[in-house]
Amino acid sequence: MTRLARPRLAVALLPLGLLFSAGCGHRSGLDGASKLDAQTPVVAMDAAVDSASDRPPDFVPDAAGGNDSPSATAGAGGTDALSGTGGEIGTDGGTAAADVTIQTGDVPGTDSPPDVPVGGSGGTGGTSAAGGMVATAIGGTTSAGGSATTGGTAASGGSGGTSAGGGTPPSCSGLAATCGPSGDESCCTSLPVPGGTFYRSYDNVTYTSMIYPATVDAFYLDKYEITVGRFRQFVNAGLGTQASPPAPGAGGHPLIASSGWDPVWNANLPGDTASLKAQLKCSATDQIWTDTPEDNESRPQNCMDWYTAFAFCAWDGGRLPTEAEWNYAAAGGSEQRAYPWSVPPTSTTIDDSYAVYCGGSCNSSQNVGSKSPKGDGKWGQADLAGNLWEWALDWHGSYQVPCSNCADLMDLVADNRVIRGGRYLGNATQLLSSYRSSAFPVLHNQYVGFRCARTGSE
């Protein structure tokens, strides 16, 4: 199935950073006035999630965002349509109206996928030639220079750290080993994730539909979220600016055509290093970045927009993980874990000994890997739940069927990119491996960070 690529305008600056849509996940009203039980699959598309108590204080709802959904101040649009009291929503796979508000007596459909229009989505299209209109659906694999040589399992500890292919990423050159529960492990380890097939956003607890299978090839995923110390190497190199953007096509997935850096995105990078540093100070109360190294070098870098995260991973020899790859790693592949640490897979045990998560009782992130190994995923990655939300490659659109090394690279309706994994100041449902949310790609917010994926196989 093909998709039409709509034009996108590069945005250099949007006011006040009021573009976060942490509540645009596939569950509705988890702590707001309009809600279903937190353990009930929700069928309303793009319904509100965060209440005022859970939403960052500098985000303001408006009519365009719907009920209790943060978006740009003074955005245009009418109020959301209400479903009829006692009405039936999407029974057995039916469609829910976009942005409906769940009313008393509404019946959620047993199979209706959350936040996904019925009928499935088109395949991810390749980029058409200039002036072209229709993008061709991906049907096969793209060699893109061949596969990277596997470097074996990355070693923990010591200076530096290994990545797919056995090399040391630029962000780790000369970097001290200060991560992990004892603060003596390399911050730069990248661990192999074997390929396989699983069901997207399925956890057999809160979401039990198995209509979105996906297959991913083997890849590497960084053990830790990108730290301030690693990001400092990028800033000190003078990169991540309009003057020094990634090369066209850099940071692409070798099996997904046209997934690398698009020069049109250059305008979304800060003009110079001073502007980049200013963006990293997006919160007066939760600022992690300091212009000179202080005490936060092992904490995950926040205030991170999608474009800068992409540029960092491309420079560091990696790429942003696709949403399918990220979900696969967090779910333990075919184990379909509710949380990354869940053993058995349906266990919903969660407290702050597993993740940097406090249900509203804490006010900051913590050093990466501080809950390791208890809270690690199946293949050793830490903080896949909690600490900071993490960017994925995809637009926040409908899931693609079929999906084999797929990513949503263009979408007719999506304005947000996917974020996954929840945050330290949130609720337990947001930390589920099945939970998906989104944010505007130009957002600089204290709750958003990232980690990189790397090409390779076991």
N, C-alpha and C positions, 0 to 999 in steps of 0.2 A: 504494500500500500504506500502510495507516495504522499508527500506533504508539500504544500506550497510554502515557500520561504517568504515571510513578510519582511519588508525593509525594517532595519533597526537603525536608530540614530545614536551616534556616540554621545555620551553624556560626560562632560568634564567635571561638573560639580552640581550637586543637588542640595538644597538648603537643609541645614539642621540635621541631616541624617535621619529624617523621619520616614524611613522607607522599609523598616523591618516588618516582616510578616511572619513572626514566629508562630502565629496561630493559624497559619494556612496549611496545616497538616491535614491528615485524613481523618481526624477525630474531632468531635464537636463539643464545645462548652464543657471542658473537663473541670473547670472550676468557676464557670461563669453562670449567669442567670438562666441562660437557655442551655440545657445540658441533658445528656443521657448518662447512664451509669458508665463509669470510667472503664469498665470491663466489657462494654457492649460495642460490637461493630457498628459504625455510624455510616449512613448512606448519603448524608447531605454533602454536596460538593463545595469545597472552599468555605465551609462554615467556620465560625469563630472558634478559637480555642482558648487563648489566654484571657483571663479576666483582668480587671484593673489591678488586682493584688499580685498577679503573676507577671504582668506586662511591665517592661522597663518604664520608669516614670517619665522619660522624655519622649515617649511615643504617644501620639494623640489619635484616637479613632475619628473617622469622619464617615459621611454617607457612602463614599466610594468603597470604604473598607468593610462596610457591613456592620452588623451588630458586634461591638466589642472587638473589632479586628483592626489593629493598628495599620495606618498607611499614611500617605503624605497629607500634611495639613491642607485643608481647603480643597481637597480633591473633588472632582466633579462626580456626579452620579446620584441616583435616587436611593431610597431606603430599600432594604431587601424585601422580596416578596415573602409573605408568610404562608406556610402550608396550613390547610384547614384543620381546625381543632378536631382531633379524632380521625383525621384523614390517614390514609395509608401511603407510606412512602416506599417506593421501590421494592414491593414484595417480590421475593424470589428473583432478584436480578433486575428489577425494574429501575427506571431512571428517576433520580431525585432532581428537582429543579435546582438550578445553580443558585447558591447562596440562600437557600431556604433557612428559616429559623425553626428549630424543632419545637413543636407545641405539645402540650399535655395530651396524651392519648395517641400521639403519632406512633406508628408501628414501623420499626426499621426492617428492611428486607433481609432475609436470612443470607442471601448470597450477594447482595449488592456491594460492589467494591467501593470503598471510601475514596472520594475525591477523584474518581476515574469515570469518565463518561461511558455509558454502556455502548457496546459496539467495538470496543478496542481502539487502538490508536494506529496510526500509520507507522511504517518503518522509518528509521532515521534516515534522512536524505543526505546525499552528498551535496556539496556546494555546486550550484550550477554556474555556468560561465556568465561573465558580466552581461547583463541585459537579458539573461535567460529567466525563465519563469518557474519551471517545474524542476524540482530536485529528484534525482533518481534514487529509489529506495536501495539501501545496501543489501546485496544478495550474497556476497561472498567475502572472502578475506582479502586484505590488501597487504602486500609484502612489506612495503615501506622500509626497504633496506634490510630486510631479514630480521630474525629474532636475535635478541641479545644473548650473549653467553652467560650461562648461569654461574654465579660465583659461589654457590653452596650456601648453607645456612650462615647468616651473618653472626659474627661473634659478639658477645656482650662484653662490656667492660673495656678498659683501655681507652686511649685517645683515639679520636676519629670515629671509626665505625665503617662497616662495609655495606655496600648496596648491591643491587642486581648487577652481575658482571664482575664483582669483586673489587671495584674501585671505591675510592673515598669521595663522597659528594663534596662539592666546593664549600658547602655550608659547614662542613665538619673539619676542614683543614686546620689542624692545630688546636681544635676545640677540646677543652678538658672534659673528662668523664664526670658529669655531675647529675645525671638523671637516675631514675629508679627509686625504689623505696629507701635505699641507704645513701643515695646521692653519689654513687661511685660507678655507675654504668654509663656507657656511651649514649649520648642523646641521639645518635645518628644511625642506629641499627635499623635495617630494613629486613623484614622477615618474609619468607615465602608463603604464599597461599596457593594450595593446589587447585587446579580448575575443577569444575563440576557444575551440576545443575541443582537448582533449588526453586522455591516459590517466593516471589517478591512480596514483601510485607505480609508474610504469613508467619504466625507464631503459635498456632494451635491453642491460643489462650484468649486473646482479644480479637484476633482477626483470623478466621478459619477458611477463607476462600482460597482455593488452589487454582485459580484460573489464570495466573500470571507466572508461568514457569520462565526461568531465565538460565542461560548457560554462560559461564565465563571461562576463559582460558586461564592457565596459571599465571600469577603475577606476584610481585612483591608489594607489600604495604608497610610503610614506616611503622616501627613499633610505637613511636611517640608522636604526639602532636608537635608541630614545629615550634620550637622554643624561641624565646627572645634572643638567646645567644646565637642560635643558628640564623635567625633573621637578621641579626646585626651584621653578619658577614656579607649578606646580600646588600644591605644599606651601605656599608663601608666600601663595597665595590662600585658604588654609584649606579646601581641597576634599579629596575622597577620604576623608571621615569619615562616621560615622553622623549627625553634626549637619549635614553638607552633602553629601548623596549626590546622584547624578545624578537628573534628573527622570525619572519613569516613561516608558519608551519611548525614552529618549535613547540615542544610539550604535547604533541599529539599521541593518541593511542595508535599503535602500529596496525591494529586490525580494524580501525574505524576511520574511514576516509574523511578528510577535511575536518579533523578534530583538533588540529594544532592552532597556534596563535594566528589570529586574523589581524592584519595591520590596521583595520578599521578601529580596533580596540585601543590603539595607542592613545587616542584622545581621552580615554577613561583613566589613564595613568596620571599621577601627579606630574607637574611640569618639571620639577627638579627635586633633589634630595631633601632640601629644606622643607618643601611642601609634603614630601612623603613622611618625614618625621612628624610634621604637624598633624597629619591624618592619623598617625599612631597614638595620638593623645586625644582620642575621641571622647573620653569620659573624665570629668574632673575627680570623680570618686573612685573609679575602677581602672585608672590608668596603670598599665604594666610597663610600657616602654619608657626608658630613660635615655637621654642622648649619650650618656656615658654609662658603662656597666656599673650596676649596683647590685641589689639583692634579688632581682627577678629573672636572672639569665636562664633559669631552668623551668620557669613557668611558661605556659603556652602563650604565644603571641596573639593578642586580641586586636580589636579594631581593624579587622582584616576584610577588605572587599574582595570580591571574586577575581577581579582582573589582576590585582597584585598577588594574590595567592597563586593564580595560574602562572604568572611571570616568575615567581620564586621557584616553583616546581620545575618549570622548563629550564631555568638556569642551573638548578641543582641536579640535573640529569634525570628528572622524573616527570610526573604529570599529575594532574588532579585525578583521583579515582572516579570512574563512572559510578552512578548511583547503584547500579547492579553489583559492581565489585564491592563497594562499601557495605551494602546490605548483606552480601554473601559472607564477607569476613565477620561482620558483627553477629550474624545468625549461626556461625559455625557451619556454613554450607548446608548440606542436606539434614543436619541435625535440627535446623530451624529453631535455634535457641530463643527464648523469650528475651532474656538479657544476654550479653556476650558471655557471661560467666555461668549461665544457667545449666546445672547438672542435677537432676535430669532436665532436658530441654524445656519442659513446661514449668519449671520452678520460677516463681515470681518473687523470690526472696531478694530484697534490696535494702541496704542501709549504707551508711557512710564508710563502712569497712570495705565495701566492694567498689565504690565509685566516689569521685568528688561530687557528692550530691548531698543536699541537706534539707530539701523540701522547704526552703524559704528561711532557714535558720542561720545561714552563713552569708558572707558578703564578698567573697573573692574566690578566684581559682587557686589551685595549688600546683606545686611542682609536678611535672609530668611523671607518670609511673609511680606516684606516691601510694597508690592502692594496689600495686603489683606485688606478687602475682595473683592474689586472690581475685581481683576484678578483671583479669586478662581474658581475652577471647580465646577461642580454640587454638589459634595459631600464634598466640603470644602477644598480640597487640594490646597495649594498655589504653585506658581512657576512651574506648570506643563508646562508652556511655558516661556522661557527666563531663565535668571540667568545662569545655567549650563546645558549642555547635561546630560542625565541620562542613566545609564546602564540598560539594560533589561537582562533577563536570556538567551535569544535565540541567536543562530547563525543567521547571516544575510543571510538567504537562502530564498527559495520560500515559500509562504504562503501555509499552509496545508489545505486540504479540504478532509473530514470534520474536523472541529476544535471544540472540546469540552474539555476545560481545557488542551489545547495543548501547546507545546513548541517545538521549533526546537533544539533538544539536540545533534544531529549529522547531519552532512551534507557533501556530497561528494565534494562540490566545495567551500563552504563558508570558508573564513579565518578570517572574522570579526564577532564581536558580535554587536548586535543592540544597538544603542543609540537613545534617543528620546528627544524631547522638545526644541531643539534649545539652543541658548546661548545669552548672553548679547550683544556680538559683532557679529552680523550676519544680516540676512535679515528676513523680515516678513514671507516669505513662509516657512522658516525652523521652525517657531513656530506653524504652523498649526498642529492640532491634527492628521491629516492624514499623516504627513510627517515622513518618516523613514530614518535613516542614520545608519552609522556603523563605527566602529574603531577596530583596532587590540586589542585583549584583554590584551596584555602586555603594552599597551600605558599608559604613564604618561603625561597628557596634562593639561594645565591650564584651558581649557574650559570644562572639563569632571568631573562630580560628580555623585551622586546617591541618591536614597531613598530606603527604605525597604518596602516590603509587609509582611503581617502577616496573619496567618490562623485564620478564624473565620467566623461567620455569624451573621446576625441581629436577 
